[in-house]
Amino acid sequence: MKFVEQQVELLNHLDYKEMLNNIEMAGRICYQSKSDYSVESGEKFVRMIIKRGHESVLEHGSLTFKIKTNRAIANEIVRHRLASYSQESTRYVKYDDIEFILREGKPSDLFNAMNILKQIEEQYKAFIENGYRPEDARDILPLCTATTLAMTMNLRELRHFLKLRLDKAAHPQIRELSEKVLEIAKKEFPVFVEDINE
Ligand SMILES: Cc1cc2nc3c(=O)[nH]c(=O)nc-3n(C[C@H](O)[C@H](O)[C@H](O)COP(=O)(O)OP(=O)(O)OC[C@H]3O[C@@H](n4cnc5c(N)ncnc54)[C@H](O)[C@@H]3O)c2cc1C
């Protein structure tokens, strides 16, 4: 049994300039306008379309993230329909050492998490040793069980996701995860999220 933290990693193959070029080339078809397709020109163009609310142009670019979170937060993430997901299967993956992700700062002794989770892990392993398949043994796994998924979102949907999930109304764990996503996006693809704050 292991307690781990939420993690976010960017899996994209396009760099910033390529992403800007793609979006600018698509967007300029609307206006039949020309450009030198430099980073400066792309950033200016993206700022203009965001200011005008012409955000459908941003759908021509997408980012892929590898995310480690728990089952509860993964369930919230996959409610965002305009995205693509590939998630670790609890039907086919057999766990030897089960990872759990609890909310940071939440006193684990409040519900004696260590003991409960230890018992769950032992019972899961007992099921497997007694011939249960992972797809049946998984029924006792709690929502704090860690899971990994790939999430591809176009830049318009990513902006929408971040605005909803960074809001103080969102659950603290999905806010923490969204802060990690925003931090990466601000570093690697800044103009697309520069108006979004934690
Ligand atoms: C604070 C908070 C609390 C929540 N609580 C609950 C809860 O108690 N129970 C619950 O079930 N869910 C809850 N949710 C999830 C929420 O209802 C949405 O399912 C989730 O946030 C996905 O966002 P979205 O619907 O904007 O759409 P996305 O799937 O991200 O789609 C993006 C946008 O596309 C458009 N769109 C997509 N599909 C359609 C469609 N079929 N028809 C029309 N327009 C569409 C909408 O404009 C939508 O905003 C909560 C979310 C938040 C942020």
The ligand as a Tripos MOL2 file, in Angstrom:
@<TRIPOS>MOLECULE
LIG
   53    58     1     0     0
SMALL
NO_CHARGES

@<TRIPOS>ATOM
      1 C1        -18.6410   22.7980   -8.8220 C.3       1 LIG1
      2 C2        -19.2270   21.6760   -9.6300 C.ar      1 LIG1
      3 C3        -20.1670   20.8380   -9.0530 C.ar      1 LIG1
      4 C4        -20.7370   19.7890   -9.7950 C.ar      1 LIG1
      5 N1        -21.6560   18.9870   -9.1900 N.ar      1 LIG1
      6 C5        -22.2340   17.9860   -9.9040 C.ar      1 LIG1
      7 C6        -23.2260   17.1310   -9.3190 C.ar      1 LIG1
      8 O1        -23.5820   17.2640   -8.1480 O.2       1 LIG1
      9 N2        -23.7640   16.1530  -10.0830 N.ar      1 LIG1
     10 C7        -23.4310   15.9850  -11.4100 C.ar      1 LIG1
     11 O2        -23.9760   15.0940  -12.0660 O.2       1 LIG1
     12 N3        -22.4820   16.7560  -11.9680 N.ar      1 LIG1
     13 C8        -21.8890   17.7540  -11.2700 C.ar      1 LIG1
     14 N4        -20.9230   18.5280  -11.8590 N.ar      1 LIG1
     15 C9        -20.5170   18.2400  -13.2500 C.3       1 LIG1
     16 C10       -21.1840   19.2170  -14.2500 C.3       1 LIG1
     17 O3        -22.5790   19.0970  -14.2200 O.3       1 LIG1
     18 C11       -20.6880   18.9280  -15.6810 C.3       1 LIG1
     19 O4        -21.0690   17.6210  -16.0700 O.3       1 LIG1
     20 C12       -19.1930   19.0200  -15.8310 C.3       1 LIG1
     21 O5        -18.6980   20.1520  -15.1720 O.3       1 LIG1
     22 C13       -18.8310   19.0780  -17.3280 C.3       1 LIG1
     23 O6        -18.9330   20.4060  -17.8000 O.3       1 LIG1
     24 P1        -19.9160   20.9200  -18.9250 P.3       1 LIG1
     25 O7        -21.2590   20.3500  -18.7890 O.co2     1 LIG1
     26 O8        -19.7970   22.4060  -19.0160 O.co2     1 LIG1
     27 O9        -19.5010   20.3640  -20.2660 O.3       1 LIG1
     28 P2        -18.3590   19.7810  -21.1870 P.3       1 LIG1
     29 O10       -18.6770   18.3620  -21.3570 O.co2     1 LIG1
     30 O11       -17.0100   20.1620  -20.7030 O.co2     1 LIG1
     31 O12       -18.7100   20.5310  -22.5130 O.3       1 LIG1
     32 C14       -18.2830   21.8690  -22.7860 C.3       1 LIG1
     33 C15       -19.4510   22.7350  -23.2340 C.3       1 LIG1
     34 O13       -20.0200   22.1740  -24.4320 O.3       1 LIG1
     35 C16       -21.4230   22.3870  -24.4220 C.3       1 LIG1
     36 N5        -22.0990   21.0790  -24.4230 N.ar      1 LIG1
     37 C17       -21.5220   19.8550  -24.2680 C.ar      1 LIG1
     38 N6        -22.4460   18.8870  -24.3650 N.ar      1 LIG1
     39 C18       -23.6200   19.5060  -24.5810 C.ar      1 LIG1
     40 C19       -24.9520   19.0530  -24.7640 C.ar      1 LIG1
     41 N7        -25.2680   17.7580  -24.7310 N.pl3     1 LIG1
     42 N8        -25.9110   19.9670  -24.9690 N.ar      1 LIG1
     43 C20       -25.6300   21.2710  -25.0090 C.ar      1 LIG1
     44 N9        -24.3920   21.8050  -24.8190 N.ar      1 LIG1
     45 C21       -23.4020   20.9220  -24.6330 C.ar      1 LIG1
     46 C22       -21.7430   23.1790  -23.1460 C.3       1 LIG1
     47 O14       -21.7160   24.5480  -23.4600 O.3       1 LIG1
     48 C23       -20.5920   22.8150  -22.2370 C.3       1 LIG1
     49 O15       -20.3510   23.7950  -21.2350 O.3       1 LIG1
     50 C24       -20.3520   19.5820  -11.1510 C.ar      1 LIG1
     51 C25       -19.3990   20.4280  -11.7160 C.ar      1 LIG1
     52 C26       -18.8270   21.4550  -10.9850 C.ar      1 LIG1
     53 C27       -17.7700   22.3280  -11.6340 C.3       1 LIG1
@<TRIPOS>BOND
     1     1     2 1
     2     2     3 ar
     3     2    52 ar
     4     3     4 ar
     5     4     5 ar
     6     4    50 ar
     7     5     6 ar
     8     6     7 ar
     9     6    13 1
    10     7     8 2
    11     7     9 ar
    12     9    10 ar
    13    10    11 2
    14    10    12 ar
    15    12    13 ar
    16    13    14 ar
    17    14    15 1
    18    14    50 ar
    19    15    16 1
    20    16    17 1
    21    16    18 1
    22    18    19 1
    23    18    20 1
    24    20    21 1
    25    20    22 1
    26    22    23 1
    27    23    24 1
    28    24    25 2
    29    24    26 1
    30    24    27 1
    31    27    28 1
    32    28    29 2
    33    28    30 1
    34    28    31 1
    35    31    32 1
    36    32    33 1
    37    33    34 1
    38    33    48 1
    39    34    35 1
    40    35    36 1
    41    35    46 1
    42    36    37 ar
    43    36    45 ar
    44    37    38 ar
    45    38    39 ar
    46    39    40 ar
    47    39    45 ar
    48    40    41 1
    49    40    42 ar
    50    42    43 ar
    51    43    44 ar
    52    44    45 ar
    53    46    47 1
    54    46    48 1
    55    48    49 1
    56    50    51 ar
    57    51    52 ar
    58    52    53 1
@<TRIPOS>SUBSTRUCTURE
     1 LIG1         1 GROUP 0 **** ****
